[in-house]
């Protein structure tokens, strides 16, 4: 960490450490086929052995109970009876042919992926230390390890989802640990900040700005050959090669050295906007409905456009396995979740439309590139929300939640896990006494099982899954779900 | 210099001289007596009193939303004050407090309401933390942000109650006075039942009178959205059952909303967590990310006793005593710097710090949507009540935490350098016609050109100002070489200014500056 940088190779010091530490050869780590040029609109050569996982974190706690709703009469009536003013009208649901559920009407754009058989809802997911019954939940004592820490708290439950842990003091994310265990060429690439998901013991996620942004230091590029700028760069390099007296500053200099190396390689690719000369036509077409005057019009759309470019530009990004991270905020809908008198309008509908439209465009882009089966996208979120609404047309913090998995490799057209029994105070509800009957579901599937399914597809061995997801062993033989 | 980093928006040569001449304790005491910075910009509450047809901004200038609804006018005040007003410590403490008791313009609009909220934090920066919490609990901006306004006992919204406990006062795990976890693991401070009790106890508050809409106020019996003052109680919405709280405090059956809130504050101020929980975060915001347990213990003790040396009133929660304990502690003042010391300078402090050191001036306009968003610290617009970054963000490659690293990244590292390019090589930003009393964002290097003929002297002078010491010799040599490229041969008219620019870029762009010790 505090050694001087003595060369300007493409490989950052951290990446060199991984390659050496993992025993992988340089060739295998870079991935066969990554050096070929990408032919637009044709299945690229590297796709034969390329896989990417895309995590979309919905910050604030998405209300999964209104994202996917039971559509059979008996359960719909149970749902509407409790949800009252928040209930989404049965007739307005986006139908999911073949199953007794419908999506929120704002997510109609995902109908294509469902009909293609490439979209799968996963029910009642959440952080667990071990399989948990209501009786065990209610009998659990403090610090027994039976329950995940600090339930119902945003920050803690975000950490548990992102770290694949039941202890919110965990420092590293399951994405970061997987990247380390599988010796991926790049760390987790994030287009949404330095989230915990991508942290490992040695690496931070590589955070890239959006399309059109400059990823690089002005005046310090390889093309800046004017003598005073060359002298400036040499001085900067000397400043950042200097060992520091405090550990935090060594971490800072290390990140800065990586930043110079990464920006030299990725700067041009990052900057490309829709319609630019080096834009990929198939991606621009798929995002056309979200594009205006060369800019993507929604936050998540912009992030996923950037990821589609990075996936298509894998010859530059490098590596045959890549974890990505994107996010949306604003899901903490305590109040005004819906418009009074019109439950398909309001804040939550707006959020789900942004999510559904961006996912649909991303799915279409990858399909057009011939990479549909190489990329699996999945959601995470702090927690589900109370089944029973509060007095401000909103919902409060809960636990188990519904999620979506999308991609050509996904065995979609079906649902996974078990939808909670729609009874406040019932078998899935943490609550029993009259004061606590808000419907906070005890998860029936753990984050660990969800992550193991995704990472198993990605290429992690059973042993690697056990090391990346330390609680997985507590779930016996039920290590993975069948959606991949 | 080190105290100036911790207790102001950054050292200037004049400030460092002033601290040296007064002595540290006297300077802190003097600062606590100053009160000059205020939030004054932006328009009033008319935006919440409009009963005409169409929307409020119809027929008004295109700056309507900015000046009535957004926090942009307050960004102008924030940076103007940070760069030029003398009550630096009050502003730094208020900035720390606003990152603990967070509201955000991302979710709530109404310039005048935020102005009141942040002026309250300036007013109470050296008052008592109980008063901070009380004003926060009664703020209609907070009431809208965390749904405590118009909260009905029938099915109380838990949002404010939960974050009041988790973020504003005691946290989720039981703490020792030194900030460590009791028993070495997280023992929950409260259960979900406790959260519900607090939610019930804080029901029954509505906006102050004065708001109006074309369609009346809803729900019936409550006031319309309005932010010019504290929230007021509404008996019909207030739960009056007995509610057991923490610290052995109980709200008796039949208690009205106002005394119930006092009981809520009693229970939080009496909790053993509040001293270390708030004290440690003040250390992290002002001095270092990883204070020793003994340092936290000393600060928490000052919070609890309300007294530190000659500072404070002796009442628990006294912030003058707490801040004095943070700044005058041996760990903040000692010459020896521990390997675990330091903190990454947060973007807003870095923006203002470079401007202050280089005799700059700003109206803040370039530091909001442009540089604020680039570096993920657009003042008054944190992404959620969890602030821009968490207090426990882990720093890979170390066993330490670094809260500000939560918004740091490869891209942010490069953008920090680009901010210097903007100030030094692009001459900053010119005044914009749309900003009242516009200044742009610009620096004045004339004071440093007097030393520019001697590159080594210039580099050392800037290093002393920015770092408190010279750069290590190897990089110092390279910096002097880069500065020396400019001579009367390469630029006959501006070579001295070019030298100052070259030197300032490298000194302020160094890791030695970006990570304060």
Interface residues (C-beta under 8 A of the other chain):
Chain A: X1 X59 X60 X142 X143 X149 X150 X151 X152 X153 X154 X155 X156 X167 X168 X169 X171 X172 X176 X190 X193 X194 X196 X199 X200 X201 X202 X203 X204 X205 X206 X207 X208 X209 X213 X214 X215 X216 X217 X218 X219 X220 X227 X228 X231 X232 X234 X235 X236 X237 X238 X239 X240 X241 X242 X244 X245 X246 X247 X248 X249 X250 X251 X252 X253 X254 X255 X256 X258 X259 X260 X262 X263 X329 X330 X332 X334 X335 X388 X389 X390 X391 X392 X394 X396 X397 X430 X435 X436 X440
Chain B: X107 X146 X147 X150 X151 X152 X154 X155 X156 X157 X158 X159 X162 X166 X172 X173 X183 X185 X186 X187 X188 X192 X193 X195 X196 X289 X290 X337 X338 X339 X340 X341 X342 X343 X344 X376 X383 X384 X386 X390 X392 X393 X394 X395 X396 X397 X398 X400 X402 X405 X406 X407 X408 X409 X410 X411 X412 X413 X414 X417 X418 X421 X425 X471 X472 X474 X475 X477 X478 X479 X481 X482 X485 X486 X490 X498 X502 X505 X506 X509 X510 X511 X512 X514 X515 X517
